[in-house]
Amino acid sequence: MPLLYTPYPKVLNSFYGPAPPKRPFLIYYASIDPATGQMWCPDCRAVESTVSDIFDAPDGPTGLIIWVGQRAEWKYPDNQYRKEAGITGVPTIVKLKDGKEVARLVENDILDKDKLASFFKNG
């Protein structure tokens, strides 16, 4: 399945609905900096190809990318993703099962091949 790049609530709500995707994942990334055309976070840029390889594979899981905002928005303690989802660092991948979080990988753990394999294998 491909990565979904839509910010629309309808798509996010489908992950928690009566028939959520079989293997849903939420990927929290830094927003694209309009001045550079890239995510402002270097850690997000570092994992981008690894994440794409996993989710864009023919048998890959379903992933929804959620943009956490520009640097100033993200650093603000009341950022909605910090408050509502408990996201403390980007990038973060959250695994959902039956609409509930069951695991997450944060920042450099995404590049750890053993942790990454275990994260996608288990559950």
N, C-alpha and C positions, 0 to 999 in steps of 0.2 A: 504494500500500500504506500502511497506517496505521503509526504509531509503536507499538512494543510496549513496554509499561511493566512487564514482568514481571522480577523478579530471579531467577527460577528457573534453576539451572544447565542444565537440560534445554534451555531455549530458547537460552541462550548457546551451548551445545555444538552446536546445530543449525547455527549460523553457520559452524562449522568442520567439519561432517560431510561425508558423501559427496555430498550434494545440497544445498549451501548455497543460500540465496536468491540470485537472479540479481544483484541490486545491493545487497549488504549494507553497512550502516553502523552503527557503534557511536557513540552519543551519550552522553558523560560529562557529567553534570550534578551540581550540588550537591544534597544531599538536602533534602527539605521540612522546614522548621523548624516543629515542632509548635505553637509559640507564635503564629506568623503565618499558617501554612497556605501559605507560599510558599517557594521555594528561598531559602536564606540568602545566596546569591551574587548580587549585583546584575548582574554580567555575564551570568549564566545567565538571569535574568529578562529582560534586554534582548534576548537572541536568541531567546527562546522562541517568539514569534509567527512569526518568520522561519523557524525550523526546522519548526514545525507546518505552515506554508503549503507548504513543499517536500514534506514527507513525507506529508501528508494529502491531497495532490492525487491525483486518480484514477490518474494515470500516475506517481505519485511512487515513489521507491525505498523499500526496506524498511529501517527503522531500529529499533534496540534501545536504549532508554534504560537507562543504568547509573548508579545513584546512588552517588556517591563517599563519602558519609557527611556527618555534621554538621561544622561548622567545625572543632572540635577534632580530630575524627577525620581530616579532610582535611589539616590542618596537620602532623599527626604524620608524621615522615620515613619510617616503616615502613608507611604506608597501603598496602594491597594494590594499589591501582590505580597509585600512584606506582611501586611496585616491579615489579609484574608487567606492566603495560602501558606504563610510561614516561610516564604522564600528569603533566604539570608544571603545568597550569592548567585551570580549568574556566570555561566550557564547552569541550569538545573534541569534534570529530567525526572519527572514524577510518573510512577507506574500506578495505574488505577485498576482496581478489580471490584466489580459490582458497585462502581461509583465512589469507591473509597480508596484513599492512598494506601498502598501496601509497601512501597519502597521508593527511594530517591537516590540519585547520584548528583553530586554537586562539584562544579568546577573541574579540577584536575583529575578527580576520580573517573570522569568520563573517558579520559585518555589512558587509564590503567586497564590493560587488556583483560586481566583476570577478573577485576571487579565488573567490567563491562559485560563480559561473557556470562558471568554469574547473574547479573542483573536481568539480562534478557532471557536466560535459560530458566531461572526459577520463577514459579508462579504462573 
